[in-house]
Amino acid sequence: MNLEKLLDVIQEDFENNTDVDEKRKHGQFFTPISMAKEITEYGVSLLKDNPVRFLEPAFGMGSFYYAVRNAIQDRTLLSIGIEQDDIIYQKATDLWKTDNVQLLHEDFLSSTIQEKQINLLITNPPYVRHHLIDSSRKDELRKRVQKELGLEISGLAGLYCYFLLLSHRWLSLGAVSGWLIPSEFMDVNYGGCLKEYLLKQVRLVRIHRYNPADSQFDRALVSSSVVWFVNEKSEEDYEVEFTFGGSHQNPERRKFVKKSVLLTEDKWTRFPEKDVRINTNQKTLKDYFDIKRGIATGDNSFFIMTLDQIKARKLDLKMFVPVLPSPRLLKTDEIFPDKDKYPVLSPQLFLLKCDLTKDQVKKDYPNLWKYLKTGEDKTGNKYLCKNRKQWFWQENRKATPFLCSYMGRSKEGDGAPFRFILNHSNAIVTNTYLMLYPKEDIQIKIDKDPTLVYQIWTYLRNISSDDFESEGRIYGGGLRKIEPKELGKVPCEALSRII
């Protein structure tokens, strides 16, 4: 069996025999060999140095090392690979024991060896979400970013952000660096630190974004991009290449965007498909609505019940508020009320909304106290619940006529990926929805002319897919999401004529 085939077999065996949740916890998603070769060929083409001093800070089984080894042709290769996982390190050591690569069994972010002057770095760093990083370690890493680079990084940043930023001290002047990372950093607030680094402390060369409908990492649920930069500062207003789809060599789309534009543009995933914004004063949804996420209960299965469940547990209905099912279970886009203003749906769902203290519940609502005790150890210790003043308290939300699904997929034609729901009931929603509350002056007009509700709803439902996609974000497999601030930036110039 040749080496390339053996690498594929070893990686596939690991993928198939490791629990996906465990892989997500440690960010262990191997790079396919074909993808590593395609990425590496581009990176090596940017580097003219000899010898090539290569670093792989998340070595894995060695996909990128193999690709670099094959791509450098007649140049000398000096390589360092760092791998923290015991099993993966041992497999990689066995695989490459006859090669001239220095493999280190340690955490790259805690490496105690003296930094090397590397001129080529290509890697797929671990994708670990911020809440899975130990808080004390996160504090330590944030302080290091500030000390080494003078940058303030958000506590919401994933582990891959620290890998990229803290690799800087390893790089020689003019070093080429390529990072296969989630595209989300280009759109989210926590990505601001990375974008500042790329534009002000190094020279950003290119960002290639893979088509998320053809996800390279289906189980990671991310949209992948490769960020290329050279370790040199540049004060000039140079152009950065953005490519999309296909491969580095043959992308589906390409656009060059000036650094000065990127310094003021929040949504880098606009490029290369969209043009540079020209009209920045146009009306957007935030001019007409206050937009909030629905309630994050902490445990829907515990806090949300049907009427039959409430009755069976002998609980008081006044401790509950009506709530809509998730958008995927909602078969209609218009919710009508019954005589109690509950939604006419089957089954009707209710959220436990108790603002009393434990002592008050125990004294006045013994059946509810009995129910709460059943969830105290499990639900009460979940992430959201244990960080509340009382673990069973919920956020306050009022009902609103205008709701938007938080996630969706683009439909054929110009079908927008998100649904707008018209809610005539007193039901609130969970965090699978966004809630649009008309601003005070708009609400006054609606109160005077209730038909405006339908006119506004019709307008919202006809917002184009392009307008949504300019502001939202996209994940592996083509899944789209939009946050309250992003929805607020969706242009709606014509809405002013209706209102």
C-alpha positions as CSV (number, residue, x, y, z in Angstrom):
1,M,0.0,0.0,0.0
2,N,1.5,3.4,-1.0
3,L,1.9,6.1,1.6
4,E,-0.9,8.3,0.4
5,K,-3.4,5.4,0.5
6,L,-2.1,4.4,4.0
7,L,-2.7,7.9,5.3
8,D,-6.2,7.9,4.0
9,V,-6.9,4.5,5.6
10,I,-5.5,5.5,9.0
11,Q,-7.5,8.8,9.0
12,E,-10.7,7.1,7.9
13,D,-10.3,4.4,10.6
14,F,-9.9,7.1,13.2
15,E,-12.9,9.0,11.9
16,N,-15.1,5.9,12.0
17,N,-14.0,4.6,15.4
18,T,-14.0,7.9,17.4
19,D,-17.2,9.3,18.9
20,V,-18.1,12.5,17.0
21,D,-18.8,14.4,20.2
22,E,-15.4,13.4,21.5
23,K,-13.9,14.7,18.3
24,R,-15.7,18.0,18.6
25,K,-14.6,18.4,22.2
26,H,-10.9,18.1,21.1
27,G,-11.4,19.6,17.6
28,Q,-10.0,16.5,15.9
29,F,-11.0,16.7,12.3
30,F,-8.4,15.4,9.8
31,T,-7.7,17.1,6.5
32,P,-8.4,14.9,3.5
33,I,-5.1,14.2,1.6
34,S,-6.4,15.6,-1.7
35,M,-7.4,18.8,0.1
36,A,-4.0,19.1,1.9
37,K,-2.2,18.7,-1.4
38,E,-4.3,21.3,-3.2
39,I,-3.8,23.8,-0.3
40,T,-0.1,23.1,0.0
41,E,0.7,23.5,-3.7
42,Y,-0.5,27.1,-3.5
43,G,1.3,27.9,-0.2
44,V,4.6,26.5,-1.5
45,S,4.3,28.6,-4.6
46,L,4.4,31.7,-2.5
47,L,7.6,30.7,-0.8
48,K,10.9,31.1,-2.7
49,D,13.3,30.3,0.3
50,N,15.6,27.4,0.5
51,P,15.7,25.5,2.8
52,V,12.0,25.3,3.7
53,R,11.6,25.4,7.4
54,F,8.1,24.0,7.9
55,L,6.0,23.9,11.1
56,E,2.7,22.0,11.6
57,P,1.3,23.0,15.0
58,A,-1.6,20.5,14.8
59,F,0.2,17.6,13.1
60,G,-2.4,14.9,13.3
61,M,-1.4,12.0,11.0
62,G,0.7,14.3,8.9
63,S,-1.4,15.3,5.9
64,F,0.2,18.7,5.4
65,Y,3.7,17.3,6.1
66,Y,3.2,14.7,3.4
67,A,1.9,17.4,1.0
68,V,4.7,19.8,1.7
69,R,7.3,17.0,1.3
70,N,5.9,16.2,-2.1
71,A,5.6,19.9,-3.2
72,I,9.0,21.4,-2.5
73,Q,10.7,19.5,-5.3
74,D,14.5,19.9,-5.0
75,R,14.5,22.2,-2.0
76,T,15.7,21.1,1.4
77,L,13.0,20.5,4.0
78,L,13.4,20.9,7.7
79,S,10.2,20.1,9.6
80,I,8.7,20.3,13.0
81,G,5.3,18.7,13.9
82,I,3.5,19.2,17.2
83,E,0.7,16.8,18.3
84,Q,-0.9,16.7,21.7
85,D,-3.2,13.6,21.5
86,D,-1.4,10.5,22.9
87,I,-2.9,8.0,20.4
88,I,-2.6,10.2,17.3
89,Y,1.0,11.1,18.3
90,Q,2.0,7.5,18.5
91,K,0.3,6.6,15.2
92,A,2.1,9.5,13.5
93,T,5.4,8.6,15.1
94,D,5.1,5.0,13.7
95,L,4.1,6.3,10.3
96,W,6.9,8.9,9.9
97,K,9.7,7.2,12.0
98,T,12.0,6.9,8.9
99,D,11.4,10.6,7.8
100,N,13.4,13.6,8.8
101,V,10.7,15.3,10.7
102,Q,10.9,16.4,14.4
103,L,7.7,15.3,16.1
104,L,7.0,16.8,19.5
105,H,4.4,15.3,21.8
106,E,2.9,18.4,23.5
107,D,0.4,21.2,23.3
108,F,1.5,23.8,20.8
109,L,0.0,26.6,22.9
110,S,2.0,25.5,25.9
111,S,5.2,24.5,24.1
112,T,8.3,24.9,26.2
113,I,10.8,24.5,23.4
114,Q,12.5,27.6,22.0
115,E,10.6,29.1,19.1
116,K,12.1,28.3,15.7
117,Q,12.4,30.7,12.8
118,I,9.9,29.1,10.6
119,N,9.3,30.3,7.0
120,L,6.3,28.0,6.1
121,L,3.4,27.1,8.3
122,I,0.3,25.3,7.0
123,T,-2.2,23.7,9.4
124,N,-5.8,22.8,10.2
125,P,-5.9,23.8,13.9
126,P,-8.3,22.3,16.4
127,Y,-11.9,23.7,16.1
128,V,-12.9,23.8,19.8
129,R,-15.7,26.1,20.8
130,H,-15.0,28.7,23.5
131,H,-17.3,27.1,26.2
132,L,-15.2,23.9,25.9
133,I,-12.0,25.7,26.8
134,D,-11.2,25.7,30.5
135,S,-11.8,29.2,31.9
136,S,-8.4,29.5,33.6
137,R,-6.6,28.4,30.4
138,K,-8.7,30.8,28.4
139,D,-7.7,33.7,30.7
140,E,-4.0,32.7,30.3
141,L,-4.3,32.6,26.5
142,R,-6.1,35.9,26.3
143,K,-3.3,37.5,28.4
144,R,-0.7,36.0,26.1
145,V,-2.4,37.4,23.1
146,Q,-2.4,40.9,24.7
147,K,1.2,40.6,25.8
148,E,2.6,39.2,22.6
149,L,0.5,41.1,20.0
150,G,-1.1,44.0,21.9
151,L,-4.6,42.7,20.9
152,E,-7.7,42.2,22.9
153,I,-9.4,38.9,22.0
154,S,-13.0,38.1,22.9
155,G,-13.8,35.4,25.4
156,L,-16.1,33.9,22.7
157,A,-13.1,33.0,20.4
158,G,-12.6,29.4,19.6
159,L,-9.3,27.6,20.1
160,Y,-8.2,28.0,16.5
161,C,-8.0,31.8,17.0
162,Y,-5.4,31.3,19.7
163,F,-3.4,28.9,17.5
164,L,-3.3,31.4,14.7
165,L,-2.4,34.5,16.8
166,L,0.1,32.8,19.1
167,S,2.0,31.2,16.2
168,H,3.3,34.7,15.3
169,R,6.5,34.5,17.3
170,W,7.5,31.3,15.5
171,L,7.5,33.1,12.1
172,S,10.5,34.5,10.4
173,L,10.3,37.8,8.5
174,G,8.5,37.0,5.2
175,A,7.2,33.6,6.3
176,V,4.2,32.2,4.5
177,S,1.4,31.1,6.7
178,G,-1.8,29.2,5.7
179,W,-4.7,28.3,8.0
180,L,-7.6,26.0,7.2
181,I,-10.2,27.5,9.6
182,P,-13.9,28.1,9.9
183,S,-15.2,30.9,7.7
184,E,-17.3,32.3,10.6
185,F,-14.4,34.4,11.9
186,M,-15.1,36.7,9.0
187,D,-18.6,37.6,10.2
188,V,-18.7,37.3,14.0
189,N,-17.7,39.8,16.6
190,Y,-15.0,37.6,18.1
191,G,-13.3,37.4,14.7
192,G,-12.5,41.1,15.0
193,C,-9.2,40.4,16.7
194,L,-8.1,38.0,13.9
195,K,-9.1,40.5,11.2
196,E,-7.2,43.3,13.0
197,Y,-4.1,41.0,13.2
198,L,-4.4,40.1,9.5
199,L,-4.7,43.7,8.3
200,K,-2.3,45.5,10.7
201,Q,0.4,43.1,11.8
202,V,1.0,40.9,8.7
203,R,0.2,41.2,5.0
204,L,-3.0,39.3,4.2
205,V,-2.6,37.8,0.8
206,R,-5.7,35.7,0.1
207,I,-8.8,34.0,1.6
208,H,-10.2,31.1,-0.3
209,R,-13.6,29.9,0.9
210,Y,-14.8,26.5,0.0
211,N,-18.4,26.1,-1.2
212,P,-20.3,25.2,2.0
213,A,-22.8,23.2,0.1
214,D,-19.9,20.8,-0.6
215,S,-18.7,20.6,3.0
216,Q,-15.2,19.2,3.5
217,F,-15.9,18.6,7.2
218,D,-19.5,17.5,7.4
219,R,-19.2,16.3,11.0
220,A,-17.6,19.5,12.1
221,L,-20.6,21.5,10.8
222,V,-18.4,24.4,9.7
223,S,-17.8,26.3,6.5
224,S,-14.1,26.1,5.7
225,S,-11.8,28.7,4.4
226,V,-8.0,29.0,4.0
227,V,-6.4,32.2,5.1
228,W,-3.0,33.1,3.6
229,F,-0.7,35.8,4.9
230,V,3.0,36.8,4.9
231,N,4.8,37.9,8.0
232,E,5.5,41.5,6.9
233,K,3.8,44.7,7.7
234,S,2.5,47.0,5.0
235,E,1.1,50.5,5.3
236,E,0.1,50.7,1.7
237,D,-3.5,50.1,0.6
238,Y,-2.9,46.9,-1.2
239,E,-5.5,44.4,-2.6
240,V,-6.4,41.1,-1.0
241,E,-7.6,38.3,-3.1
242,F,-10.9,36.6,-2.2
243,T,-11.9,33.4,-4.0
244,F,-14.9,31.1,-3.6
245,G,-15.7,27.5,-4.5
246,G,-13.6,25.0,-6.5
247,S,-10.0,24.9,-5.6
248,H,-7.1,27.3,-5.1
249,Q,-6.0,26.8,-8.6
250,N,-9.5,26.9,-10.2
251,P,-11.9,28.9,-8.0
252,E,-15.5,29.5,-9.1
253,R,-15.3,33.2,-8.3
254,R,-12.6,35.8,-7.6
255,K,-12.4,39.4,-6.4
256,F,-9.7,41.7,-5.3
257,V,-10.7,43.9,-2.4
258,K,-8.7,46.8,-1.0
259,K,-7.3,46.7,2.5
260,S,-9.0,50.0,3.3
261,V,-12.4,48.4,2.5
262,L,-11.8,45.5,4.7
263,L,-10.9,47.8,7.6
264,T,-14.4,49.1,7.7
265,E,-16.4,46.0,6.4
266,D,-17.8,43.8,9.1
267,K,-18.9,40.9,6.8
268,W,-15.9,39.6,4.8
269,T,-17.9,36.6,3.5
270,R,-19.6,39.2,1.2
271,F,-16.6,38.6,-1.0
272,P,-16.1,37.6,-3.8
273,E,-19.8,37.2,-4.5
274,K,-20.9,40.7,-3.5
275,D,-19.7,44.1,-4.4
276,V,-18.2,46.6,-2.0
277,R,-20.9,48.5,-0.2
278,I,-21.6,52.0,-1.6
279,N,-24.7,53.2,0.1
280,T,-24.1,52.8,3.8
281,N,-26.9,55.2,4.8
282,Q,-29.8,53.0,3.6
283,K,-32.6,52.0,6.0
284,T,-32.3,48.6,7.6
285,L,-34.5,46.5,9.8
286,K,-32.9,47.9,13.0
287,D,-34.4,51.3,12.1
288,Y,-37.9,49.8,12.6
289,F,-37.5,46.9,15.0
290,D,-35.7,46.0,18.2
291,I,-34.5,42.5,17.5
292,K,-33.8,39.9,20.2
293,R,-33.2,36.1,20.3
294,G,-35.9,34.0,21.8
295,I,-35.4,32.4,25.2
296,A,-32.6,30.0,25.9
297,T,-34.3,27.8,28.5
298,G,-31.3,25.7,29.4
299,D,-33.3,22.5,29.0
300,N,-36.4,22.5,26.8
301,S,-37.4,19.0,27.8
302,F,-37.6,20.0,31.4
303,F,-39.1,23.5,31.1
304,I,-41.6,23.1,28.2
305,M,-44.7,21.0,28.7
306,T,-48.1,20.3,27.1
307,L,-51.3,21.0,28.9
308,D,-51.7,17.3,29.7
309,Q,-48.3,17.2,31.3
310,I,-49.0,20.2,33.4
311,K,-52.3,18.7,34.6
312,A,-50.7,15.3,35.3
313,R,-48.1,16.9,37.5
314,K,-50.8,19.0,39.2
315,L,-49.0,22.3,38.4
316,D,-50.6,25.7,38.4
317,L,-51.0,27.0,34.8
318,K,-50.4,30.6,36.0
319,M,-46.7,29.6,36.4
320,F,-46.5,29.0,32.6
321,V,-46.6,31.1,29.4
322,P,-47.5,29.8,26.0
323,V,-44.6,29.0,23.7
324,L,-44.4,28.0,20.0
325,P,-42.7,24.8,18.9
326,S,-39.4,25.1,16.9
327,P,-39.7,26.3,13.3
328,R,-39.1,22.8,11.9
329,L,-42.2,21.6,13.7
330,L,-44.3,24.6,12.9
331,K,-46.4,23.8,9.8
332,T,-47.9,27.3,9.4
333,D,-46.5,30.8,9.0
334,E,-49.5,32.5,10.7
335,I,-50.4,31.7,14.3
336,F,-54.0,32.4,15.3
337,P,-55.2,32.7,19.0
338,D,-57.9,31.0,20.9
339,K,-60.1,32.7,23.5
340,D,-57.2,32.7,26.0
341,K,-54.8,34.1,23.4
342,Y,-53.0,30.8,23.3
343,P,-51.9,29.6,19.9
344,V,-54.3,27.4,18.0
345,L,-51.9,24.6,17.6
346,S,-51.8,20.9,18.6
347,P,-50.3,20.3,21.0
348,Q,-50.3,23.6,22.8
349,L,-46.9,24.1,24.5
350,F,-46.2,26.1,27.7
351,L,-42.9,27.3,29.2
352,L,-42.4,27.2,33.0
353,K,-41.9,30.8,33.9
354,C,-41.5,31.1,37.6
355,D,-39.8,34.2,39.1
356,L,-40.2,33.1,42.7
357,T,-37.4,32.2,45.1
358,K,-37.0,28.6,46.2
359,D,-38.5,29.4,49.6
360,Q,-41.6,31.0,48.0
361,V,-42.1,28.0,45.7
362,K,-41.7,25.5,48.5
363,K,-44.2,27.4,50.7
364,D,-46.9,28.3,48.1
365,Y,-46.6,25.8,45.3
366,P,-45.6,22.4,46.8
367,N,-46.3,20.4,43.6
368,L,-44.1,22.8,41.6
369,W,-41.4,22.4,44.3
370,K,-41.6,18.7,44.0
371,Y,-41.2,18.9,40.2
372,L,-38.2,21.3,40.5
373,K,-36.5,18.9,42.9
374,T,-36.6,16.2,40.2
375,G,-34.4,18.5,37.9
376,E,-32.2,20.1,40.4
377,D,-29.2,17.8,40.0
378,K,-29.3,17.3,36.2
379,T,-31.0,20.4,34.6
380,G,-29.9,22.7,37.4
381,N,-26.3,21.9,36.7
382,K,-26.4,22.6,32.9
383,Y,-24.3,25.5,31.7
384,L,-27.1,28.1,31.4
385,C,-29.0,27.1,34.5
386,K,-26.1,26.9,36.9
387,N,-25.1,30.5,36.0
388,R,-28.5,32.0,36.9
389,K,-29.4,33.5,40.3
390,Q,-32.0,30.8,40.6
391,W,-31.4,27.9,38.2
392,F,-35.0,27.7,37.1
393,W,-35.6,31.4,36.3
394,Q,-36.0,32.4,32.7
395,E,-35.4,35.6,30.7
396,N,-38.3,38.0,30.2
397,R,-39.8,38.2,26.8
398,K,-43.1,39.7,25.6
399,A,-45.0,38.3,22.7
400,T,-44.6,40.1,19.3
401,P,-46.4,39.7,16.0
402,F,-43.1,39.3,14.0
403,L,-40.9,36.3,14.3
404,C,-38.0,35.0,12.2
405,S,-36.5,31.6,12.2
406,Y,-32.9,31.6,13.3
407,M,-31.6,28.9,10.9
408,G,-32.6,27.8,7.4
409,R,-31.4,26.7,4.0
410,S,-31.8,28.6,0.7
411,K,-34.6,27.5,-1.5
412,E,-34.7,27.2,-5.2
413,G,-34.9,30.5,-7.1
414,D,-34.9,33.6,-4.9
415,G,-36.4,31.8,-1.8
416,A,-35.0,33.3,1.3
417,P,-33.4,30.9,3.8
418,F,-35.4,32.2,6.8
419,R,-39.1,32.1,7.6
420,F,-41.1,35.1,8.9
421,I,-44.0,34.1,11.2
422,L,-47.0,36.3,12.0
423,N,-48.0,35.6,15.6
424,H,-51.4,36.8,16.7
425,S,-51.2,34.9,20.0
426,N,-49.5,35.6,23.3
427,A,-47.0,32.9,22.7
428,I,-43.3,33.6,23.1
429,V,-40.5,31.6,21.5
430,T,-37.3,29.8,22.3
431,N,-33.9,30.7,20.8
432,T,-34.6,29.0,17.5
433,Y,-36.4,32.2,16.6
434,L,-35.6,35.9,16.5
435,M,-38.2,38.3,17.8
436,L,-38.8,41.6,16.1
437,Y,-40.4,44.2,18.3
438,P,-41.8,47.3,16.4
439,K,-40.2,50.5,17.7
440,E,-42.5,52.8,19.6
441,D,-43.5,55.1,16.7
442,I,-44.1,52.1,14.5
443,Q,-46.3,50.4,17.2
444,I,-48.4,53.5,17.5
445,K,-49.1,53.4,13.8
446,I,-49.9,49.7,14.0
447,D,-52.3,50.4,16.9
448,K,-54.1,53.0,14.7
449,D,-54.2,50.8,11.6
450,P,-54.0,47.1,12.4
451,T,-53.8,46.2,8.7
452,L,-50.2,47.4,8.8
453,V,-49.3,44.2,10.5
454,Y,-50.1,42.2,7.4
455,Q,-48.4,44.7,5.1
456,I,-45.2,44.6,7.1
457,W,-45.3,40.8,7.3
458,T,-45.8,40.5,3.6
459,Y,-42.8,42.8,3.0
460,L,-40.6,40.8,5.4
461,R,-41.5,37.5,3.7
462,N,-40.4,39.0,0.4
463,I,-36.9,40.2,1.4
464,S,-34.6,38.7,-1.2
465,S,-32.2,35.8,-0.4
466,D,-29.3,38.1,-1.5
467,D,-30.1,40.7,1.2
468,F,-30.2,38.0,3.9
469,E,-27.0,36.3,2.7
470,S,-25.1,39.6,2.7
471,E,-25.6,39.8,6.5
472,G,-26.1,36.2,7.8
473,R,-23.5,33.5,8.0
474,I,-23.2,30.1,6.4
475,Y,-22.1,26.7,7.8
476,G,-21.1,23.3,6.5
477,G,-23.7,21.7,4.2
478,G,-25.2,25.1,3.3
479,L,-26.9,25.7,6.6
480,R,-27.5,29.5,7.2
481,K,-27.9,31.4,10.4
482,I,-28.6,34.9,11.3
483,E,-28.1,36.7,14.6
484,P,-30.2,39.7,15.9
485,K,-27.6,42.3,14.9
486,E,-27.1,40.7,11.5
487,L,-30.9,40.7,10.8
488,G,-30.9,44.3,11.9
489,K,-28.5,45.2,9.1
490,V,-30.7,43.7,6.4
491,P,-31.6,46.6,4.0
492,C,-35.4,47.5,3.8
493,E,-35.6,50.8,2.1
494,A,-39.0,50.1,0.7
495,L,-40.5,49.4,4.2
496,S,-40.5,53.2,4.9
497,R,-43.1,53.6,2.1
498,I,-45.4,51.0,3.8
499,I,-45.1,52.5,7.3
